[in-house]
């Protein structure tokens, strides 16, 4: 296992702010935390994108997330993630998850089992 000190420092700044005093976590961090929990902590974040979304009556954001599950145990967790995503009740402050769907799945067996899942979620502002 390799730990990149610069990456650790950078992520701490995102979570706590440059002075370490703490700042409010963004919606995307709450969403990613919930997704990682749903993945039983077995996923690696490959990518995340976010764009504004609005209709005549609602406003929110559309998120596209790619997670990678590497190894037999992680792949099993990834398959559970796929099964659970559409019906999962998310708890994200001031947000309602209106839609959550798996967009693509890439499954390979060699050189080691790997599952890559791309999901799209629509979050609506609550309140």
C-alpha positions in Angstrom: 0.0 0.0 0.0 1.4 3.4 -0.9 0.3 6.7 0.7 0.9 9.9 -1.1 1.5 12.6 1.5 0.7 15.4 -0.9 -2.7 13.8 -1.8 -3.5 13.2 1.8 -2.7 16.9 2.6 -4.8 18.0 -0.4 -7.8 15.9 0.7 -7.6 17.2 4.2 -7.7 20.8 2.9 -10.8 19.9 0.9 -12.5 18.5 3.9 -11.4 21.0 6.6 -10.2 24.1 4.8 -6.7 25.4 4.5 -6.4 26.3 8.2 -7.8 23.0 9.5 -10.7 24.8 11.2 -13.3 22.9 9.3 -15.7 24.0 6.7 -19.1 22.8 5.6 -18.9 19.7 3.5 -20.2 20.1 0.1 -23.1 18.1 -1.2 -20.8 16.1 -3.4 -18.7 15.0 -0.4 -21.9 13.8 1.4 -22.9 11.9 -1.8 -19.5 10.3 -2.2 -19.4 9.3 1.4 -22.9 7.7 1.1 -21.8 5.9 -2.1 -18.6 4.5 -0.5 -20.7 3.3 2.5 -23.1 1.6 0.1 -20.0 0.0 -1.6 -19.0 -1.5 1.8 -15.8 0.6 1.6 -14.5 -1.7 -1.2 -14.6 0.9 -4.0 -12.0 3.2 -5.4 -13.2 6.6 -6.7 -12.2 6.9 -10.4 -14.1 10.0 -11.3 -16.8 12.4 -10.3 -18.5 15.1 -12.3 -21.3 17.4 -11.3 -23.5 19.8 -13.3 -26.4 22.0 -12.4 -29.9 20.7 -13.3 -33.3 22.5 -13.2 -36.9 22.0 -14.4 -39.8 24.4 -14.1 -40.4 23.4 -10.5 -37.2 21.9 -9.2 -33.5 22.7 -9.0 -30.5 20.5 -8.2 -27.5 18.8 -9.5 -26.7 15.7 -11.6 -23.7 13.7 -10.5 -21.9 11.1 -12.6 -19.6 8.8 -10.5 -17.3 6.0 -11.6 -16.2 3.5 -8.9 -13.7 0.6 -9.3 -13.8 -2.6 -7.3 -10.6 -4.6 -7.5 -10.3 -8.2 -6.2 -12.8 -10.9 -5.6 -14.1 -9.5 -2.3 -14.4 -6.0 -3.8 -16.2 -7.3 -6.9 -18.7 -9.0 -4.7 -19.3 -5.7 -2.9 -19.6 -4.0 -6.3 -22.3 -6.5 -7.4 -24.2 -5.7 -4.2 -23.7 -2.0 -4.9 -25.3 -2.4 -8.3 -28.2 -4.3 -6.9 -28.9 -1.8 -4.1 -28.3 1.6 -5.8 -31.7 2.1 -7.4 -33.7 1.5 -4.2 -31.2 2.9 -1.7 -32.6 5.6 0.7 -29.9 8.3 0.8 -29.6 10.7 3.7 -27.9 13.8 2.3 -28.5 17.1 4.1 -30.9 19.5 2.3 -31.0 17.1 -0.7 -33.4 14.5 -2.1 -32.0 11.8 -4.4 -34.7 11.8 -7.1 -32.9 9.2 -9.3 -30.0 6.9 -9.0 -29.1 4.5 -11.9 -26.2 2.4 -13.1 -25.1 3.7 -16.5 -22.3 1.3 -17.4 -20.5 -1.7 -16.0 -17.2 -3.1 -17.0 -16.3 -6.5 -15.6 -12.9 -8.2 -16.2 -11.6 -11.4 -14.8 -7.9 -11.3 -15.6 -5.2 -10.5 -14.4 -7.5 -10.1 -11.4 -11.2 -9.6 -10.9 -12.2 -6.0 -11.5 -15.6 -4.3 -11.7 -16.0 -0.7 -12.8 -19.4 0.9 -12.3 -20.5 4.3 -13.6 -23.6 5.7 -11.9 -25.7 8.8 -12.4 -27.6 10.5 -9.6 -30.0 13.4 -9.7 -30.1 15.4 -6.4 -32.9 17.9 -5.8 -32.6 20.8 -3.4 -34.9 20.2 -0.4 -36.3 23.3 1.0 
